[in-house]
Amino acid sequence: GENSKDAALVQQWISFSDNEILPAACTWVFPCLGITQFNKQDTDRAKEQIKKVLNVLNQHLLTRTFVVGERVTLADISLACNMQSLYEMVLDGEFRKPYQNVNRWFITVVNQPQVKKVLGEINLCTKMAVFDAKKYQELHGAKGGAGDQKKKDKKQPQQQQPKKSEPKPKPAAKDDDNDEEEPKPKESKDPFATLPKGTMDLDEFKREYSNKDIAKEAIPYFWKNLDQQVYSVWVCEYTQSLKGKLGFMVSNLIEGMFQRIEKLHKHAFGSMMVIKKDGNLGIQGLWFWRTTDLVFTLSPDWSIDYESYSWRKLDLASDEAKELVSKYFLQEGDFGGEVIDAKIFK
């Protein structure tokens, strides 16, 4: 940027690009390349997220040639690079039609001589790519197959005659004066080792949630299989001030929390939402996990974020619990404000 204000704006847009565009772009495009398995729920959310960011950019670029200032900056380059795969593979003419300002800006940026020298010729998508099951199988399905075994057998060297075993040297006698024992390595304890496992198959629930109709199949599956003696359901709300924070910054708080409690994936499920009410942003969510108490107290590694939230345990027999579970699992309904972003921990 030409000044400190522009420099800050450039950094802001780079963060926006990395946090709001790139994850959704990967979720949508990677299955088309056979890199990851297709998940309809995740892909639909990614499409909605891309629509949101395109709307933001389209409005911003209404009176601007570039994102910050009057020339190309790192903000433009970061945004264009993270959107390249979208424009080449999935943003067909019909999808990108409402975003003429963004289209004009993208074509301008990628045709800058210095940018074009690196990216090459960009061909805009004419037909939206879809999940390529064959390509996915080629990349992932043949691993460990018979063909691989033949290759291994082919390359297997001739077995050498075993060498005669040499007598092992006797261990040195311990010094009687030194009675100290070698320290034993610390065993990593599983916080859930002493807790009952219950009857619910959490992995199966997550498959139901990801691959089937949430309202008709996943939610009924949840209530039918939830072991209420072992699992508990909680709602939370962020209690710290978010004054002056932008939407993507607040979303980053949720992403950071998810990363720090990564090892909870096998034992918990959560739905978190960024809500805008009266011009102010907030975070609220619903979780369930394999303990009847607050799960975050089981390990110091998980306790970094939870104290920034208020937590309330739901009565699973109440109508309130049924209503809140449906709302947060579907991420639809009245949340007391506009839903800016929604994320699932699974």
C-alpha positions as CSV (number, residue, x, y, z in Angstrom):
1,G,0.0,0.0,0.0
2,E,1.0,3.6,-0.5
3,N,0.5,4.4,3.2
4,S,0.0,2.7,6.5
5,K,-3.8,2.6,6.2
6,D,-3.5,0.9,2.8
7,A,-1.0,-1.5,4.1
8,A,-3.4,-2.5,6.9
9,L,-6.2,-2.9,4.3
10,V,-4.0,-5.1,2.2
11,Q,-3.3,-7.3,5.2
12,Q,-7.0,-7.4,6.0
13,W,-8.0,-8.6,2.5
14,I,-5.2,-11.2,2.5
15,S,-6.7,-12.6,5.7
16,F,-10.1,-12.5,4.2
17,S,-8.8,-14.4,1.2
18,D,-7.1,-17.1,3.3
19,N,-9.9,-17.6,5.8
20,E,-13.1,-16.9,3.8
21,I,-12.3,-18.0,0.3
22,L,-9.5,-20.7,0.3
23,P,-11.1,-23.3,2.6
24,A,-14.4,-23.1,0.8
25,A,-12.7,-23.2,-2.6
26,C,-10.8,-26.4,-1.6
27,T,-13.9,-28.0,-0.2
28,W,-15.7,-27.4,-3.5
29,V,-12.9,-28.0,-6.1
30,F,-10.8,-30.8,-4.5
31,P,-13.5,-33.5,-5.0
32,C,-13.6,-32.5,-8.7
33,L,-9.9,-33.2,-9.0
34,G,-10.2,-36.5,-7.1
35,I,-8.1,-35.2,-4.2
36,T,-10.8,-35.7,-1.6
37,Q,-14.0,-37.6,-1.2
38,F,-17.2,-35.9,-2.1
39,N,-19.5,-34.7,0.7
40,K,-22.7,-33.1,-0.4
41,Q,-23.4,-31.2,2.8
42,D,-19.9,-29.7,2.9
43,T,-20.0,-28.9,-0.8
44,D,-23.3,-27.1,-0.5
45,R,-22.0,-25.1,2.4
46,A,-18.9,-24.2,0.4
47,K,-21.0,-23.0,-2.5
48,E,-23.0,-20.8,-0.2
49,Q,-19.8,-19.4,1.3
50,I,-18.4,-18.6,-2.1
51,K,-21.7,-16.8,-3.0
52,K,-21.3,-14.7,0.2
53,V,-17.7,-13.7,-0.5
54,L,-18.5,-12.9,-4.2
55,N,-21.3,-10.6,-3.0
56,V,-18.9,-8.8,-0.6
57,L,-16.3,-8.4,-3.3
58,N,-18.9,-7.4,-5.9
59,Q,-20.2,-4.6,-3.8
60,H,-16.6,-3.5,-2.8
61,L,-15.5,-3.4,-6.5
62,L,-18.5,-1.4,-7.7
63,T,-16.5,1.8,-7.8
64,R,-13.0,0.3,-7.7
65,T,-10.6,-1.1,-10.2
66,F,-8.5,-2.9,-7.6
67,V,-9.2,-4.0,-4.1
68,V,-6.9,-1.4,-2.4
69,G,-5.7,1.8,-4.0
70,E,-5.3,2.4,-7.7
71,R,-2.9,-0.3,-8.6
72,V,-2.4,-4.1,-8.1
73,T,-1.4,-5.0,-4.5
74,L,-0.7,-8.3,-2.7
75,A,-4.4,-8.2,-1.8
76,D,-5.4,-8.5,-5.4
77,I,-2.8,-11.2,-6.0
78,S,-3.8,-13.3,-3.0
79,L,-7.5,-13.1,-3.8
80,A,-7.0,-13.9,-7.5
81,C,-4.8,-16.9,-6.8
82,N,-7.2,-18.3,-4.2
83,M,-10.1,-17.9,-6.7
84,Q,-8.2,-19.2,-9.8
85,S,-9.4,-22.8,-9.4
86,L,-12.9,-21.6,-8.8
87,Y,-12.9,-19.6,-12.0
88,E,-11.3,-22.4,-14.0
89,M,-13.4,-25.3,-12.8
90,V,-16.7,-24.5,-11.1
91,L,-17.8,-20.8,-11.7
92,D,-19.5,-21.3,-15.0
93,G,-21.2,-18.5,-16.9
94,E,-24.5,-18.9,-15.1
95,F,-23.0,-19.0,-11.6
96,R,-20.7,-16.0,-12.1
97,K,-23.3,-13.8,-14.0
98,P,-24.5,-11.8,-10.9
99,Y,-20.9,-10.9,-10.0
100,Q,-19.9,-8.7,-13.0
101,N,-17.6,-6.4,-10.9
102,V,-15.7,-9.4,-9.6
103,N,-15.4,-10.9,-13.0
104,R,-14.0,-7.7,-14.5
105,W,-11.5,-7.3,-11.6
106,F,-10.4,-11.0,-11.8
107,I,-9.8,-10.8,-15.6
108,T,-7.9,-7.5,-15.1
109,V,-5.6,-8.9,-12.4
110,V,-4.8,-12.3,-14.1
111,N,-3.9,-10.5,-17.3
112,Q,-1.4,-8.2,-15.7
113,P,1.9,-9.0,-17.4
114,Q,3.7,-10.0,-14.2
115,V,0.8,-12.1,-13.0
116,K,0.3,-13.8,-16.3
117,K,3.9,-14.7,-16.5
118,V,3.4,-16.9,-13.4
119,L,-0.2,-18.1,-13.8
120,G,-0.2,-18.5,-17.5
121,E,-3.4,-18.3,-19.6
122,I,-6.5,-18.5,-17.6
123,N,-9.5,-20.1,-19.3
124,L,-12.8,-19.4,-17.6
125,C,-15.1,-22.3,-16.8
126,T,-17.8,-23.1,-19.3
127,K,-19.3,-26.1,-17.6
128,M,-19.3,-26.6,-13.8
129,A,-17.0,-29.6,-12.8
130,V,-18.5,-32.3,-10.6
131,F,-17.0,-35.0,-8.4
132,D,-14.9,-37.4,-10.4
133,A,-15.3,-40.8,-8.7
134,K,-13.0,-42.5,-11.3
135,K,-10.2,-40.1,-10.7
136,Y,-10.7,-40.5,-7.0
137,Q,-10.4,-44.2,-7.2
138,E,-7.3,-43.9,-9.4
139,L,-5.6,-41.7,-6.8
140,H,-6.8,-43.5,-3.7
141,G,-8.6,-46.8,-4.4
142,A,-5.8,-48.8,-5.9
143,K,-3.4,-48.4,-3.0
144,G,-2.4,-51.7,-1.6
145,G,-3.9,-53.7,-4.5
146,A,-2.7,-56.8,-6.2
147,G,-0.8,-54.7,-8.8
148,D,1.2,-53.0,-6.1
149,Q,2.0,-56.4,-4.6
150,K,3.3,-57.7,-8.0
151,K,5.6,-54.7,-8.2
152,K,6.8,-55.4,-4.7
153,D,7.4,-59.0,-5.6
154,K,9.3,-58.0,-8.7
155,K,11.6,-55.7,-6.9
156,Q,12.1,-58.1,-4.0
157,P,15.9,-58.7,-3.8
158,Q,17.2,-62.3,-3.4
159,Q,17.2,-63.3,0.2
160,Q,20.7,-63.2,1.6
161,Q,22.0,-66.0,3.8
162,P,21.7,-65.0,7.4
163,K,25.0,-64.0,9.0
164,K,26.3,-66.0,11.9
165,S,25.3,-64.3,15.1
166,E,28.2,-62.9,16.9
167,P,28.3,-63.1,20.7
168,K,26.8,-60.0,22.2
169,P,29.0,-58.0,24.5
170,K,28.0,-58.4,28.1
171,P,26.4,-55.3,29.6
172,A,28.7,-53.2,31.8
173,A,28.3,-53.8,35.5
174,K,26.2,-51.1,37.2
175,D,28.1,-48.8,39.5
176,D,27.1,-49.6,43.0
177,D,27.5,-46.0,44.0
178,N,24.9,-44.8,41.6
179,D,21.5,-46.1,42.7
180,E,19.5,-43.7,40.6
181,E,17.1,-45.4,38.1
182,E,16.7,-44.1,34.6
183,P,13.6,-41.9,34.3
184,K,10.6,-43.8,32.7
185,P,9.0,-42.1,29.7
186,K,5.7,-40.4,30.7
187,E,2.6,-42.3,29.5
188,S,0.1,-40.1,27.6
189,K,-3.2,-40.6,29.3
190,D,-6.4,-40.7,27.4
191,P,-8.8,-38.4,29.2
192,F,-11.7,-40.7,28.2
193,A,-10.1,-43.9,29.3
194,T,-12.0,-44.1,32.6
195,L,-15.3,-42.8,31.2
196,P,-18.1,-45.2,30.0
197,K,-18.2,-45.6,26.2
198,G,-22.0,-45.7,25.9
199,T,-24.0,-47.3,23.2
200,M,-24.0,-44.5,20.6
201,D,-21.8,-44.9,17.5
202,L,-20.6,-41.3,17.1
203,D,-18.8,-42.0,13.9
204,E,-22.0,-43.4,12.4
205,F,-23.9,-40.3,13.4
206,K,-21.4,-38.1,11.7
207,R,-21.7,-40.1,8.5
208,E,-25.5,-39.7,8.7
209,Y,-25.1,-36.0,9.2
210,S,-22.6,-35.6,6.4
211,N,-24.2,-37.8,3.7
212,K,-27.9,-37.9,4.4
213,D,-30.8,-35.5,4.8
214,I,-30.2,-33.8,8.2
215,A,-33.9,-33.1,9.1
216,K,-35.3,-36.4,7.9
217,E,-32.5,-38.8,8.8
218,A,-29.6,-37.4,10.9
219,I,-31.7,-35.7,13.6
220,P,-34.0,-38.7,14.1
221,Y,-30.9,-41.0,14.2
222,F,-29.4,-38.7,16.9
223,W,-32.4,-38.9,19.2
224,K,-32.9,-42.6,18.7
225,N,-29.2,-43.5,19.4
226,L,-28.1,-40.8,21.9
227,D,-27.0,-42.6,25.2
228,Q,-28.3,-40.0,27.7
229,Q,-26.5,-41.7,30.6
230,V,-23.2,-41.0,28.9
231,Y,-23.6,-38.1,26.5
232,S,-24.7,-34.5,27.3
233,V,-25.8,-31.6,25.2
234,W,-24.7,-28.0,25.9
235,V,-25.3,-24.5,24.4
236,C,-22.7,-21.8,24.6
237,E,-22.3,-18.1,24.0
238,Y,-19.1,-16.0,23.6
239,T,-18.8,-13.6,26.5
240,Q,-15.8,-11.5,25.5
241,S,-16.1,-8.2,23.7
242,L,-16.0,-8.4,19.9
243,K,-16.3,-4.7,19.4
244,G,-14.6,-3.5,16.2
245,K,-14.1,-7.1,14.9
246,L,-15.0,-8.0,11.3
247,G,-16.9,-11.2,10.4
248,F,-13.9,-13.1,9.2
249,M,-12.0,-12.2,12.4
250,V,-14.7,-13.6,14.6
251,S,-14.9,-16.8,12.4
252,N,-11.1,-17.1,13.0
253,L,-11.8,-17.4,16.7
254,I,-14.0,-20.5,16.1
255,E,-11.4,-22.0,13.7
256,G,-8.7,-21.5,16.3
257,M,-10.7,-23.2,18.9
258,F,-11.4,-26.1,16.6
259,Q,-7.7,-26.5,15.9
260,R,-6.8,-26.5,19.6
261,I,-9.4,-29.2,20.5
262,E,-8.6,-31.4,17.4
263,K,-8.2,-34.5,19.6
264,L,-11.9,-34.2,20.7
265,H,-13.1,-35.2,17.2
266,K,-13.7,-38.8,18.3
267,H,-15.8,-37.8,21.2
268,A,-17.7,-34.6,20.4
269,F,-19.8,-32.8,17.8
270,G,-20.5,-29.1,17.7
271,S,-22.3,-26.4,15.6
272,M,-21.0,-22.9,16.0
273,M,-22.4,-19.7,14.5
274,V,-21.4,-16.1,14.1
275,I,-24.5,-13.9,14.7
276,K,-24.9,-10.2,13.9
277,K,-27.5,-8.4,16.2
278,D,-28.0,-4.7,16.4
279,G,-24.7,-4.1,14.5
280,N,-22.7,-6.2,17.0
281,L,-21.2,-9.6,16.3
282,G,-21.4,-12.6,18.6
283,I,-20.7,-16.4,18.7
284,Q,-23.2,-19.0,19.9
285,G,-23.3,-22.7,19.5
286,L,-24.5,-26.2,20.5
287,W,-22.3,-29.2,21.4
288,F,-22.7,-32.8,22.5
289,W,-19.9,-35.0,23.9
290,R,-19.2,-38.2,25.6
291,T,-19.4,-37.1,29.2
292,T,-22.1,-35.6,31.4
293,D,-19.8,-32.7,32.5
294,L,-17.9,-30.0,30.6
295,V,-15.5,-31.9,28.4
296,F,-12.9,-29.2,28.3
297,T,-11.9,-29.7,31.9
298,L,-10.6,-33.2,31.1
299,S,-7.4,-31.9,29.5
300,P,-5.4,-28.7,30.0
301,D,-4.9,-28.7,26.2
302,W,-8.7,-28.2,25.7
303,S,-9.2,-25.5,28.3
304,I,-7.8,-22.5,26.5
305,D,-11.0,-21.3,24.9
306,Y,-13.9,-22.6,26.8
307,E,-13.6,-20.0,29.6
308,S,-14.4,-17.3,27.1
309,Y,-17.9,-18.8,26.7
310,S,-20.9,-19.3,29.0
311,W,-22.1,-22.9,29.0
312,R,-25.5,-24.3,29.8
313,K,-26.4,-28.0,29.9
314,L,-29.8,-28.9,28.3
315,D,-32.5,-31.0,29.8
316,L,-32.7,-33.7,27.1
317,A,-36.3,-34.4,28.0
318,S,-37.3,-30.8,27.3
319,D,-38.9,-29.4,24.2
320,E,-36.2,-26.7,24.3
321,A,-33.5,-29.4,23.7
322,K,-35.4,-30.8,20.7
323,E,-35.9,-27.4,19.2
324,L,-32.3,-26.2,19.7
325,V,-30.8,-29.5,18.4
326,S,-32.8,-29.1,15.2
327,K,-31.9,-25.5,14.7
328,Y,-28.2,-25.9,15.3
329,F,-27.9,-29.1,13.4
330,L,-29.7,-27.6,10.4
331,Q,-28.1,-24.2,11.0
332,E,-31.5,-22.7,10.2
333,G,-34.1,-20.8,12.1
334,D,-34.2,-17.8,14.5
335,F,-30.9,-17.2,16.3
336,G,-31.7,-13.7,17.5
337,G,-29.9,-12.0,14.6
338,E,-28.4,-12.5,11.1
339,V,-26.2,-15.6,10.6
340,I,-22.9,-14.3,9.3
341,D,-21.1,-17.7,9.3
342,A,-21.6,-21.2,10.5
343,K,-19.1,-24.0,11.2
344,I,-19.4,-27.6,12.2
345,F,-16.9,-29.5,14.5
346,K,-17.0,-33.1,13.4
